[in-house]
Amino acid sequence: MSTTAPWTDAVIMTRRNFKHTVRNPVTVFNAILLPIVLMLMFVYVFGDAFSVGVDYIDYATPGLVLMAVTYGLSATSTAVNSDMTKGVINRFRVMDVSRGAVLTGHVVATVARTSVAVAAVVGVAFLMGFSPAATFPQWLAAAGVVLLTIFATTWLTIALGLAAKTVESAGFATVPLIMLPFFSSAIVPAEKMGPGVRQFAQHQPFTPIIESLRGFVAGTPATGATVAAVAWCAGIAAVGYLWARARFSRRA
């Protein structure tokens, strides 16, 4: 058990993870630059092909925000697995570092890194003509949904990283989370999809999250979508946290 304050250990672990992020250009590209590249591609290359009833940049931005959330998750999964498989945790135990601080450091670093990615995507969207009608409270509500989504998916990602046997499989484990936004209403409305895919898009967790964001930034909050989004995020966060704690205790 650590003799230092747990929050002090957590700050140290967070600083460590930030340094790892800055020193890894692939992580920075996947987390921040790749979502911007996708935005440019979807809006300028494919945007005219989609009929969504509003300017496509206004429609696509909430979905691209969610993509920015998911695209940086593989770095967290591999980092957590690397800590477990390369003996780093054993070194921390010798150094009398709080066990919980290791996971907390990964969570805080991922939330901060992903928040920067989301801010970058929104900033570029404004440069491309994004024109939301949200009031200040609606912007705060949208930010709350985004942060809750980041928090929930981060804990699930940490659990996946701890459950994986190797660093390579840990990175692959996050692929379903990265792909889910493509099978949601992020790019086109779910009702325009074919049978089967449409039903999947309507009932998967990311669609109500995106529709909730879309409603807030458009100035027309969707209560049903927001309730569903919060419920999905709470469920994902609870499963991820409990699973991660159990796997960490077993492996550490």
C-alpha positions as CSV (number, residue, x, y, z in Angstrom):
1,M,0.0,0.0,0.0
2,S,1.3,3.4,-0.9
3,T,2.4,5.7,2.0
4,T,1.8,8.8,-0.2
5,A,-1.5,10.4,-0.9
6,P,-3.4,8.5,-3.7
7,W,-4.1,11.7,-5.5
8,T,-0.3,12.5,-5.5
9,D,0.4,9.2,-7.1
10,A,-2.4,9.8,-9.6
11,V,-0.9,13.1,-10.6
12,I,2.5,11.4,-11.2
13,M,0.9,8.7,-13.3
14,T,-1.0,11.2,-15.3
15,R,2.1,13.2,-16.0
16,R,3.9,10.0,-17.1
17,N,1.1,9.2,-19.5
18,F,1.1,12.7,-21.0
19,K,4.8,12.4,-21.6
20,H,4.3,9.1,-23.4
21,T,1.6,10.6,-25.6
22,V,3.7,13.6,-26.6
23,R,6.6,11.3,-27.5
24,N,4.5,9.1,-29.7
25,P,3.6,10.8,-32.9
26,V,1.3,8.0,-34.0
27,T,-0.8,8.5,-30.9
28,V,-1.1,12.2,-31.6
29,F,-2.0,11.6,-35.2
30,N,-4.7,9.0,-34.4
31,A,-6.2,11.0,-31.6
32,I,-6.2,14.5,-33.0
33,L,-5.2,14.7,-36.7
34,L,-7.0,11.7,-38.1
35,P,-10.5,12.9,-37.0
36,I,-9.8,16.2,-38.8
37,V,-8.7,14.3,-41.9
38,L,-11.9,12.3,-41.8
39,M,-13.9,15.6,-41.4
40,L,-12.3,17.1,-44.5
41,M,-12.9,13.9,-46.5
42,F,-16.5,13.4,-45.5
43,V,-17.5,17.1,-46.0
44,Y,-15.6,18.0,-49.1
45,V,-15.4,14.6,-50.9
46,F,-18.7,12.9,-49.9
47,G,-20.8,15.7,-48.5
48,D,-22.7,16.5,-51.7
49,A,-23.7,12.9,-52.1
50,F,-25.8,12.9,-48.8
51,S,-29.2,14.6,-48.5
52,V,-29.7,15.3,-44.8
53,G,-32.0,18.4,-44.9
54,V,-29.3,20.8,-43.5
55,D,-25.8,21.9,-44.4
56,Y,-23.8,18.7,-44.3
57,I,-21.1,20.2,-42.0
58,D,-23.9,21.0,-39.4
59,Y,-25.2,17.4,-39.7
60,A,-21.8,15.7,-39.6
61,T,-20.0,17.5,-36.9
62,P,-21.6,15.7,-33.9
63,G,-20.8,12.4,-35.5
64,L,-17.2,13.4,-36.2
65,V,-16.9,14.5,-32.6
66,L,-17.8,11.0,-31.6
67,M,-15.2,9.6,-34.0
68,A,-12.6,11.8,-32.4
69,V,-13.5,10.2,-29.1
70,T,-13.1,6.6,-30.4
71,Y,-10.0,7.1,-32.6
72,G,-7.7,7.7,-29.7
73,L,-8.7,4.7,-27.7
74,S,-6.3,2.2,-29.1
75,A,-3.4,4.1,-27.6
76,T,-4.9,3.8,-24.2
77,S,-5.6,0.1,-24.6
78,T,-2.1,-0.7,-25.7
79,A,-0.5,1.5,-23.0
80,V,-2.5,-0.2,-20.2
81,N,-1.6,-3.7,-21.6
82,S,2.1,-2.7,-22.0
83,D,2.2,-1.7,-18.3
84,M,0.9,-5.1,-17.3
85,T,2.9,-7.3,-19.7
86,K,6.3,-5.6,-19.4
87,G,6.6,-5.6,-15.7
88,V,6.0,-1.9,-15.1
89,I,3.3,-2.6,-12.5
90,N,5.8,-4.7,-10.5
91,R,8.3,-1.8,-10.5
92,F,5.6,0.5,-9.2
93,R,4.8,-1.9,-6.4
94,V,8.5,-1.9,-5.4
95,M,8.3,1.9,-5.5
96,D,5.3,1.8,-3.2
97,V,2.9,3.5,-5.7
98,S,-0.8,3.3,-5.2
99,R,-2.3,0.6,-7.5
100,G,-5.4,2.6,-8.2
101,A,-3.3,5.6,-9.3
102,V,-2.1,3.6,-12.4
103,L,-5.6,3.3,-13.8
104,T,-6.6,6.8,-12.7
105,G,-3.6,8.2,-14.6
106,H,-4.6,6.4,-17.8
107,V,-8.2,7.7,-17.4
108,V,-7.2,11.3,-16.8
109,A,-4.7,11.4,-19.6
110,T,-7.1,9.8,-22.1
111,V,-9.9,12.2,-21.1
112,A,-7.6,15.2,-21.5
113,R,-6.1,14.0,-24.8
114,T,-9.5,13.2,-26.3
115,S,-10.9,16.5,-25.1
116,V,-8.2,18.3,-27.1
117,A,-9.1,16.1,-30.1
118,V,-12.8,17.1,-29.8
119,A,-11.9,20.8,-29.4
120,A,-9.7,20.6,-32.6
121,V,-12.5,18.9,-34.6
122,V,-15.1,21.5,-33.5
123,G,-12.6,24.3,-34.2
124,V,-12.0,23.0,-37.8
125,A,-15.8,22.6,-38.2
126,F,-16.3,26.3,-37.5
127,L,-13.6,27.1,-40.1
128,M,-15.5,25.0,-42.6
129,G,-18.8,26.8,-42.0
130,F,-20.3,25.0,-39.0
131,S,-23.2,27.2,-37.7
132,P,-24.8,25.9,-34.5
133,A,-27.8,27.5,-32.9
134,A,-27.1,26.3,-29.4
135,T,-27.4,28.6,-26.4
136,F,-24.7,28.6,-23.7
137,P,-26.6,26.1,-21.5
138,Q,-27.1,23.9,-24.5
139,W,-23.3,24.0,-25.2
140,L,-22.6,23.1,-21.6
141,A,-25.1,20.1,-21.9
142,A,-23.4,19.0,-25.1
143,A,-20.0,19.2,-23.5
144,G,-21.3,17.1,-20.6
145,V,-22.5,14.4,-22.9
146,V,-19.2,14.4,-24.7
147,L,-17.2,14.2,-21.4
148,L,-19.5,11.4,-20.1
149,T,-18.9,9.5,-23.4
150,I,-15.2,9.9,-23.1
151,F,-15.2,8.8,-19.5
152,A,-17.3,5.7,-20.2
153,T,-15.4,4.5,-23.3
154,T,-12.1,5.1,-21.5
155,W,-13.0,2.7,-18.7
156,L,-14.2,0.1,-21.2
157,T,-11.0,0.5,-23.2
158,I,-8.8,0.1,-20.1
159,A,-10.7,-3.1,-19.3
160,L,-10.2,-4.4,-22.9
161,G,-6.5,-3.6,-22.5
162,L,-6.2,-5.4,-19.3
163,A,-8.1,-8.4,-20.6
164,A,-5.9,-8.7,-23.7
165,K,-2.9,-11.1,-23.7
166,T,-0.5,-9.0,-25.8
167,V,0.0,-5.4,-26.7
168,E,-1.0,-6.2,-30.3
169,S,-4.3,-7.8,-29.3
170,A,-5.0,-4.9,-27.0
171,G,-4.9,-2.5,-29.9
172,F,-7.1,-4.8,-32.0
173,A,-9.6,-5.1,-29.2
174,T,-10.7,-1.4,-29.6
175,V,-11.5,-1.9,-33.4
176,P,-15.3,-2.5,-32.7
177,L,-15.5,0.8,-30.7
178,I,-13.7,2.6,-33.6
179,M,-16.0,1.1,-36.2
180,L,-19.3,1.6,-34.4
181,P,-19.7,5.3,-35.3
182,F,-19.6,4.3,-39.0
183,F,-22.7,2.1,-38.4
184,S,-24.6,4.8,-36.6
185,S,-26.3,8.1,-37.6
186,A,-22.9,9.9,-37.7
187,I,-22.5,10.1,-41.4
188,V,-26.1,9.6,-42.7
189,P,-29.5,9.3,-41.0
190,A,-30.2,5.8,-39.8
191,E,-33.5,5.8,-41.7
192,K,-31.7,6.1,-45.0
193,M,-29.7,2.9,-44.4
194,G,-30.7,-0.5,-45.8
195,P,-32.6,-3.2,-43.8
196,G,-30.6,-4.8,-41.1
197,V,-28.0,-2.0,-40.9
198,R,-30.8,0.5,-40.2
199,Q,-32.1,-1.5,-37.2
200,F,-28.6,-1.9,-35.9
201,A,-27.8,1.8,-36.2
202,Q,-31.0,2.7,-34.4
203,H,-30.4,0.4,-31.4
204,Q,-26.6,0.7,-30.8
205,P,-25.3,3.1,-28.1
206,F,-23.5,5.7,-30.3
207,T,-26.6,6.7,-32.2
208,P,-28.5,8.3,-29.3
209,I,-25.3,9.9,-28.1
210,I,-24.8,11.5,-31.6
211,E,-28.5,12.5,-31.8
212,S,-28.3,14.1,-28.4
213,L,-25.3,16.2,-29.4
214,R,-27.0,17.0,-32.7
215,G,-30.1,18.2,-30.8
216,F,-28.1,20.4,-28.4
217,V,-25.9,22.1,-31.0
218,A,-28.9,22.7,-33.3
219,G,-30.8,24.4,-30.4
220,T,-33.5,21.7,-30.3
221,P,-32.6,19.3,-27.5
222,A,-33.9,15.7,-28.0
223,T,-34.9,14.6,-24.5
224,G,-35.4,10.9,-25.5
225,A,-32.0,10.7,-27.1
226,T,-30.3,12.5,-24.2
227,V,-31.8,10.1,-21.6
228,A,-30.8,7.1,-23.8
229,A,-27.3,8.6,-24.2
230,V,-26.8,9.1,-20.5
231,A,-28.1,5.6,-19.7
232,W,-25.8,4.0,-22.3
233,C,-22.8,6.0,-21.0
234,A,-23.6,5.1,-17.3
235,G,-23.9,1.4,-18.2
236,I,-20.7,1.3,-20.3
237,A,-18.8,3.2,-17.5
238,A,-20.0,0.8,-14.8
239,V,-19.2,-2.3,-16.8
240,G,-15.8,-0.9,-17.8
241,Y,-14.9,0.2,-14.3
242,L,-15.9,-3.1,-12.6
243,W,-14.3,-5.2,-15.3
244,A,-11.1,-3.1,-15.2
245,R,-10.8,-3.2,-11.4
246,A,-11.3,-7.0,-11.4
247,R,-8.8,-7.6,-14.2
248,F,-6.3,-5.3,-12.6
249,S,-6.5,-6.8,-9.2
250,R,-6.1,-10.3,-10.7
251,R,-3.1,-9.4,-12.8
252,A,-1.4,-7.1,-10.4
